[in-house]
Amino acid sequence: MNKGIVATWQQTRLFCIPYLILLCACLAIKLIFTRHDIYFAVNAWHPAWADTLFPYITDLGNGWTIVVLSAILVLFNYRIAFLMSTTYGVTSILAQVLKFIFDAPRPKLYFKEEISKLHFVKGIDILSTHSFPSGHTVTAFSTALLITYLCKNKNWGVLLLFVSALIGFSRMYLSEHFFEDVVGGSVIGVIVAIAWVAWIDRKKFLHTSTWNKGLLMRR
């Protein structure tokens, strides 16, 4: 196995091991229940506080969140900003390509004959196509893995996994995606992020003194 991948796995294992356990649980759920069962189990639960909260949680997986975060990081550390922006770029491009390849219907279109049964959160623009994979989930899991990789305290990996899983759940709660879209998105995010970071962060230029400064630390 590539030494870079082994090193990246070791540095993110407190994220990856709990993630693998969660993934196994998700696969078990998929084997036991149908798409219809899972979707309507989630959609049937819609307290007012969740309708208010989940639109904000889902925005954490928005690409613009990562763009803004990367721009802020440029002020302090070019390497970290570069890793953040390129990891997002690589994973999001792949996600968009897969969306157009699969061209899968989203819940609004898939359940068009039962649309009166669906609960939609007010103020949310509900899309109809390009459901697989969930781009927000890809971004959430790839970014969470990268932050775990960069953190000195690897225990943050557990909290980051919880946050990324919450973002994934928000995509189902808001009826933007199916369970399969979210689980698939998480797998894509984790695998591609590990591969990308394992390759790119071994480049010598990223570990020079110049790249470990930022705009506010040029001297």
Buried (B, 14 or more C-beta within 10 A) or exposed (E): EEEBBEBBBEBBBBBBBBBEEBBEEBEEBBEEEEBEEBBBEBBEEBEEEBBEBBBEBBEBBBBEBBBEBBEEBBEBBBBBBBBBBBBBBBBBEBBBEBBEEBEBBBBBBBBEEEEEEBBBBEEBEBBEEBBBBBBBBBBBBBBBBBBBBBBEEBEBBBBBBEBBBBBBBBBBBBBBBBBBBBBBBBBBBBBBBBBBBBBBBBEEEBEEEEBBBBEEEEE
